[in-house]
Amino acid sequence: MLVNTNIQSTQIQQIKIQSNNIIAIKITTNTHTLLLFNVYNDNNCNQSINTLMNEWETNEDKWMCDPTMEVIVLGDFNQHHTSAPGRPCTTTTSQTPTGF
């Protein structure tokens, strides 16, 4: 993930996520904290989305303990309407995210 060089490296902390398709960082300033998730979800299934949901459920209390925390989740989700043709994922199932 590319971060503007005007942000000092001491203000940036990488958040460990068990996925090659999700990058997360926390940027802390004097007044705000930003938790930023960049997600790539391939066309074949929702594995990255499910991984992010599991990480959120596990770490929500730790991540959201700062009252100035703001969260941004962005990326390429490759989500299509269920009536659109495509290959279903055979390893995971899609769930409706909660807590976001």
Secondary structure, 3 states (H helix, E strand, C coil): CCCCCCCCHHHEEEECCCCCCEEEEEEECCCCEEEEEEEECCCCCCHHHHHHHHHHHHHHHHHCCCCCEEEEEEEECCCCCCCCCCCCCCCCCCCCCCCC
